[in-house]
């Protein structure tokens, strides 16, 4: 693991246009404009995890991404909830599987996090599991999985296990990016976030006008003879709002920024994630309901009736 570079300029990761793509993954097998690292089945096969369904909960929002948390029957009707980044361009609609949903966005105080609430969701949302929020910050050196809709890295014409496929960039080596749309996942480990004092997994950075508690990963040069299999990942433009997950599928972070040029993925760069554990209470309070996977349409009437009865009893008591 390379020593984290601290005090570097921060680049926000909303896309320059409405195109959306993927995190940058090193090596030919994880690489550029390919179908590698683009499905939960590949995540399961490559990492041997039993729970990879959370990858499908990463959804495009506006010019970047979001993470679907779950569904609730509320006093106002069925609602779906997602977590994203506040600095992303505001959109009042969200297209999922060619269906348009109305969106309201609420800032989570003291952070760059944004809670998205989707209406008109009854019976037509994709079948997605609930994603639980991490209740504690991953310690330094924890294995994590990131996923998003940022720009694709440019694929090298030829690679083999002994020849790095990275190219020379302005300040080092790594990859340039382009804009075809595809979702992608990659892996990394959390690194020390603070520059001085007792090592800490978190620090505070300004994302736009919002000081945000963040955890950090670093894009390390893969070791010799591992270029074809590594999934070491770095966020780039468009990955804002994407997710950082623990290996058991809990949401630990939301992509907020990178330490250098977001159009390139240079080895040594860092990705900053809003630390979900630091804001879990605020997010839970903003939602106000226990979340479940969206029930089938046939169950919605019963769920809604129970919710309405509950609120009617509360008003009468």
N, C-alpha and C positions, 0 to 999 in steps of 0.2 A: 504494500500500500504506500503510495506516495504521500509526502507530507502535505497536508492541506494548505492551499494558498489563501491567506486571509486578507481582507481589506481591498479586494478587487472591485471594480465597478459592477453594478447590478444591471442586468438587462431583463425587462419584463417579457413574458413569453406569449402574449396574445399575437395572433397572426396578423400579417399586413393586409390580408384579404380574407375572404370567407373560405378559402381552401383549407383543408386540414389533413394531416398525415400521421406521423408517428415519431416516437422517441428514436434517437440514433443508437444503434447497437453495433459494437465493433465486430470485425471478423466476417468472412464470406457467408457463413451459415446464418448469421444474425442480420445480414446486411441489407443495404440499400433498397433498390426497387425490386424486391423479391417478396415471396409470400411467407418467408420465414418469420417466426416470432409474431405471428398475426392471429393465432387462435388459442383458445383455452386448452384444446387437445394437445397442441405443441408445448404449451406451458407445463401440462401434466407430464408429458412424455420426457421432456428435457430435464425437468427438475425432480420428477418422481413424487409430486405432491398429490395428496388425496382430494384436496379442495382447490379447484382452479376456477370455479364458476364466477368468482368476483371479477375476473377480467372482462366478462361481458357487461358488467355494470358501468364500465367506462364509456360514456356516451358523448357525442359532439354537442356543443352548445355555442351559439354565436360564432365567433371566429376562433374558438379553441375547444375546451372540453369540460367535462363534469363527471361526477360519480353518483350513480343512483343508489340511494340509501334504503328506500322502501316505500310502502303505501300505507295510508290510514283512512279510515272512515271518520270524517270530522263533522262538526256541527254544520259546516257549510257544504258538505258532500264529500265524495271521494277525492283524495289528493295524493300526489306522489311527490317525494322530496329528494333533492339532489344537492350535493355540495360542490361548489366551484370556487373560482377566484373573483374577487370584486373588481380587479382592474381590467378584466375582460370587457370588451364592448358590450353594452346592454342590448339584449334582444328580448322582446316580449312574447316571442313564439319559439318553439323548439320542435324540430322535425325528427321523429324517431320512426324508422321503418316506414317512411313515406306518409306518416300520420302527423298532423300539426297539432301541437298542444299549446295552450296559453300559459305563460310563465310570469310569475311575480318574483322579484329578487329582493332579498333582505340581507343587509350587512350584518356580520357577526362582530360585535363591538371589540375594538382593540386588535383587529386583524385584517388581513386581506381576504378572509373567507367570505363566501356568499352562499346563503341558503336559497335554493331555487324551489319554488312550489308550483307544481303543474296541476291545472284543472282539466276538465273533460277527459279524465283518465279511466272512467269506469268500463272495465271489460276489454279495453283495447291496448293497454300497455303491453310491451313484451313480457314474457314470463321470465322474471329476474328474481334472484334471491335477495334477502335482506343483507346488507353489508353492515357489520357492526363496527362502531368507532372504537379505536384503541383507547383504553383507559389509562395507559402509561406510555411515556415516550420510549421508543426503542433505545437501548443502551448503545454506546459507541462500539462499532464492529458488528452490529446486527445485520443479518442477511435480509434484504428487502427486494421487492419487485415493483417496478414503476411501469405505468402504461399511460399513453396519451395519444393525441392527434396532432403532433408537431410535424415539422417538415421531414421528408425522407432524406437519408444520406445518399450521395451519388455513388453508385455501384462501380467498383473497379472492374475493368474489362477481364482481367485474369488474376486469380489468386491461387495460392496453395498453402499448405500448413506451415511452410518454412519461410514464406515471403510475406511480410506485413502488407496489407492492402490499404493502409492509410497513406495520405499524401502530405506534402509539405505545405503548411499554412503560414500566415503572416508571423505568428508568434510560436510556432512549434509544428507538431504533426497531428493529424486527425482526419476529419472528413468535412467536405462541403455538403450543402443540402440543396434539395429541390422541392417542388410542391405537389406531386401527385398525392391523392388522398388514400390513406390506409391507416388503420389503427395498428399499433405495435407495442409489445411489452419487452422489457429487458430487466437485468438484475444489477445489483450493486450492494454495497454495505455502507452503513452510516459511519461518518467520521467525526472527529472532534470539531465542534462548531465555533468555539471561542478562541481568541488569539492569545489570551494570557490567563494566568491563574489556574485553579483546579480544572482539569479537562471536563468539559460539559458537552452533552449531545445536542444542546440547543443554544441559540443566540437570538438577538433581535436585530432585524434589518428593516429599513423603510421600503415598503412596496407601494409605490405611488405616495399617497399621503398617510398610509396606514402602517405604523410600527407593528411588526408581526413577529411572533416567536416562531423560529424555523429550526428544522433539523436539516442535515446536509449530507450529500453523497459526492464522491469525486470520480471523474472519468479517468481510470487508470489504464496505462498501456498494457495490453495482454502479455502474458509471459511467452517466451519462445515456444514455437510448435503448438500454439493453442488458437491460432487465428481462425481456424475453421469451425470452432465449437463455442467460443466465448460468447456470452450474452451481456457483457459489461455495457452499461447504458448511460446516456447523458441526455438531458432535456434540451430542446432547441425551440425556436419560434413556433408557436402554435400549441405547445404542450401545457400551457397554463390551464389550471382546472383539472388536469389529469390526476391520477391517484398514485400514492405510494402505499404498498401493502406489506404487512408482515407475512411470513410464509404460511400462517394459518388463516390468511384471508381477511384480517382486520385492516381497516383503513387507518393508516398512521400519518399520512400527510397529503396535502394538495399542492401540486406544482405551482410555484409562485415566480421564480426568477432563476437566472444563471449568472455566473461570475464574469462572463466575457461575451464575445460576439455571438448572438443567438443564431446567426446564419451559419455558423460553423460549430462542429463538435471537436474541440481541441483537447488532446490528452492533458490532464492537469486541471481542466475546468471543473467547477462545482455546480450542482443543482441544489436550489433551496426550496424546501417544502414547508408550508404552514403546518405547524405541529398540531395535529388534530387533538391529541390528549390534552393540550393546554386549553382547548376551547370546547371540550366535550360537553361540559355542563351548560355552556351558553347555547350550543347547537341543540341539545336535548330540550332545553327550555323553549327555544324558538319554535321547535316542531310541536311540542306539547302533547304528543300522542305516541303510544307504542307503535312501532312500525312492523308490518308484516309483508310478505310477498303479495302482490296484487292477487286477490281471489278471482276465481272464474266468475263470469257474468251472472250465472245462476245464483251465486252466493251473495252478490252485491245487495240485492233487495233486503235479505235478512240482516246483513251487516248494518246497512243503513237504518233499518227499522230499529235495531237494538241501540244504535248510537243516538237516534232521535229520542227514543224512549228514555235513555239515560239522561240526556240533557233536559228533557221535560221534567223528569223527577227532580233533578237538581234545582231547576227553577222554582218548583213547587215546594221544595223543602226549606 
